[in-house]
Amino acid sequence: MVRGLLFAAVVLAPFCAWAADAAPGVVTILEGDALVYRGLGRVYAAEGMRLATGDIVETAASSFAQVELVDGSVVQFGPSTRALLNSTPAKPRTERWWYVMNGWAKVISAKQQADTGPGFDIRTRQFWMSSSPSTIVFHLTASPELNLFVESGQVQLAERQAGAQTAPVALRAGDYYRRKAGSEGSVNTEGHSAFINEMPRGFRDTLPSRLKRFRDVDVKPKTAPDFSYSDVEDWLNGETWMRRPLVQRWRPKTRDPAFRSALIANMSAHPEWDRILFPEKYLPKETPPTRAVPPASATVDSSTRPSPRLP
């Protein structure tokens, strides 16, 4: 039982004004260890910690974390899960989403309110899903293989093939969706008992909102050891649209000899780093010098030349 917090129903309270101004999400429950990759370093996650746009959350092998979001929704992460948070103004609308690289996630989406803005979409290598009032649980392996169960509400997910979206798949409460790498997904209302049995224990509890508890708490996370190339390799080698912003964020890491060497060794997986590591290859090519042409007045017409004298 996570912190012994059991209620009859999930309380999805909207974010308070302080949280809306300060952060798109707050870690309100944490069992076990978790790291947050931020900027050029990483910190240890803690209850009450405010998350920022671009943060990558990574839970340990036996951890559980709950994050309450600015739109009133809740996302929970199970063991060995990695996810990137985005909440940035964009035209014509604000973009909010979680990109889940792998692991266990439970998403409890609230009904969209005018004062909280758009909800958080879910993105993965296997599917994209727009926010809608619902509760879903999914597990994404490194293969990748996807198993997803709809606890309540209705959702539409767009299957992805080679980075492109296909026709949406409509799912409703009780549906179990499964998809293996390289194949289309299947939907049924049976066969999910094994999946539910494997579900992290924290996902089975009904937990309340704890956001008010941290209203006046300013949690300063502790600095964690620096990360290596192998720690972020899957992000560096991820989808093109997602990994490009990481180039500018982690560009100073090229001063680390080990990080730089690993980038070079794996350049085919992230070719955009070639310009950063070898800028001289992309300098404008020098124009070869042109040969000077003598002016017309300096040329001699052979017809006006004097004939050579005979001896």
N, C-alpha and C positions, 0 to 999 in steps of 0.2 A: 504494500500500500504506500503510495507516494505521499510522504509527509502526513499520512493519516487524514488527507483531505477528501472526504467523500460527501457528495451532496446528491440530492435526488435529481437535479437537472444542472446542466452547464449554464453558468452565468456569463453571458457575453456582453459585458458592460462596455459602452463606447469609451474611447480614450479620453482622459481628462485634457484640459487645455494645455497644461504644462507639458504633457507627453507629446501632443500633436506638434508643438513648437520645437521640442527638443530632439525627438527621435521617432523613427517609424515603428519601433518595437522595443519592448522591454523583456528581459529574461525574468520571469516571475517564479519559476520552479526549476530547480536543478538538483538532480540526484546523480552523484558521480562526477566525473571530470569532463570538461569541455574546453575547447580553445576557440578563440575568435581571431582570425587573421585580419589585421587592420593596417592599412598603409604598408610600410616596409617591415613590420614586425607582427607579433601576435601577443595576445594577453590571455590570461585564464578567465573564463567566463565565471560570473557570480550572480546570485539572485539580486535583482534590483539594477543590474547593469543595463544601460541604454544602448541599443544597437544603432549603428549608423549605416547609411547607404554604402554599399560595397563591401560590408562585412561578410566574411565567410565563417560560418559556424561549423565546428567539427566536434562531434561527440566521441567519447571513448567507447571501448568495447562493451561496457556494462552500464552506460549512462542513459539518463532520461532528462529532457529539457522541455520546458514550456515557454513559448514566447507569445505575449499578447501584443496585438498590432493596432496601429492607429485607426483602422477602420472598424474596430470592435471584434475582429476575428481572432482566432487562436491557432497557432501551429505548434505541434509537438513533435519532437525528434527522438527516435529510439537510438539503440546502440550503433556505433560505427556509421554515423550519418554525416554527410557533408552537404551544405546548402549555402547559396549566395543570396544575399538580400539586396533588392533594388527598389528604391522609391525616389524617383526623380521627376521634376516637372518636365513635361514634353508637350509639344504641339501636335495635334489639337487637344490632347488630354494628358493628364499625369499618368506615368507608367509606374505600376507597382507589381512586383512579382518576386517569387522565390524560384531560384533555379536549384533543383535537387540533383546533385551529381550521383549519389547512391545512398542506400540505407532505408530506414523506416521513417515514415512521416504520417501524421494524422492532422488533417486540416479541417477546422470547424469554421466555416465561413458565415459571417453575419449578413443580414439583410442590409443592402447598401442604404446609407443615410446621406441626405444632402450636405450635412455639416461635417461628415467624416471623409468625403471624397470617395474615389473608386476603390474597389476591393483589390486584394492581392491575387493575381493569377498564379498558377503553378506551371512551371516549365521543367522539362526533363529531356533527355535524348530520345525518349520513347513517345512522349506526348506533350501537348500544351493544353491547358484547361483554364478557361475564363472563370472568374469568381462568380459564384451563385450561392444562395442560401442552401447549405448542405454540410454533411460530414462524411469525409472519405478517409480511408486508410490505405496506404500503398507501401510496397516494398520493391525497391529497385536494386538489382544486383549489378555487379561489374560486367556481366556478360555482354549486353545488359538483358535481363529478364524482368518483366514487370508483372506484379500481382496487385490488383486493386479491388477494394470492396467499398460499396456505397452503403453507409449506415443509415443515412437519411437524406431527403431532398432529391433533387434531380440535377444532373450535370451533363455537359457535353465535352468530350475530349477529342482533340484532333490528333490522330496518329501521325507519326513522323517517319518518313522514309528518306534517308540520305539528306537530312536537314530540311526537307520540304514537307509541308503539311498536306494531309489528304482530307477526305470528307469526314465531318465530325461523327463521332459515335455517341449516341444518346444512352445514358445510363440513369437508372432510378434506384430508389431504396431497395436493397436486397440483391442487387446485381453484383456479380463477381466477374471481373475482367482480367484476362490473362493474355500475355503476349511474350513470345520468345524472340530472341534476336533474329532479324532477317525475315520474319513472318508476320502475317496479319494477326490481330488480336481476336479473341473469341469471348463471347458474353454468355453467361448462364446464371441461373439462380440457385445452382447446386454446386457441390464440390468445394465450397469455401470453408468447410469446417476445419480442415487441416491448417489453412491459412490463419484462421482465427486463433487456433491453438498455439501457433507460432508467434502471434502478435505480442509485442512487448507488454509486460504487465501494466505499465502506466497507461497504456492506451485503453485498457478495459475499465479503468476508474473514471468516474464522472467528477471532474475537478472544477472548483469555483474560480472566479477571477480573483487575483491577488494584487491587482494593479494599484488600488488605493493604499495598500501597505507601503508602497515605495514612492508615494507622492512627494514626500519631503526628504527622501533619502538620496544622497548623491554618492553612488557607489563608484569608487575608483578601482578599476581592475588591476590586478598585479601583472607585471610584465613576465611573459614566458620566454624561454630560450628562443633564439633566432631560428628561423626555418631554413631548410636546405632545398635544393632543387627537387629532390625526391618527394618532399612533403607537399609540393604544389604541382607536381608533374602532370597530374590529370587535368588540372585547370589550364596549364600552359598548352596542353595538347588537346584541349576541348574544342567545342564548336567555334568556327571562325568569328562569328558575330559577338560571341561572349568573351573570347580570349583577347581580342584586340585592345580593349581598355586596360587590360592587365599589363600590357607592354609599357605604357607610360607610368603605371603605378610602381612596377617592379624594375624599371629601367636602372635605377642606381645599384641594383643587385649585381649588375655586370662587373662592378668593381671587386666583387668577391671571386677570386680565381677559380674556386671549385664550382660555383654557380655558373660562371662564364663558360668553363670547360664543358659542363653538362649541356648548356644551351647549344654550343657548337656541335657536340656529338649527336644531338637530336634535332638538328636544324630542319630536317625534312618534315618533322611533325609540327613545327611552328615557324615557317619561313619568314614571317614578319620580323623576327628578331635579327635576320641577316643585315638589314639596313642599320640597326642599332649597333651591332657588333663590328660591322665593317663599313662604316660610312664612306670610306674612300672609294668603294666600288660604285657608289651612286653619285659621285661628283660629276658635274657637266664635263663632257669630253672636250679636250682642247681642239680648237680648229687649226688645222695645219696652215702654216704661213703661205700666202699666195706669192707667186713669182712676179716681180716687178716687170711691167711691159714698157719698153722705151717709148717716149712720145713720138707722134707721127713725124714731127719736124726733124727728128734725129735719124730717120731712116734715109738711106741713099737710093735713089732710083737708078737702076742699072742702065737705063737708056740715056742718062745724062753723064755717065762716067766717060772720061776721055779715053780714046783708044790707045792702047800701048804703042809706042813708037818702034818702028822696025830699025834695026841697026843699019 
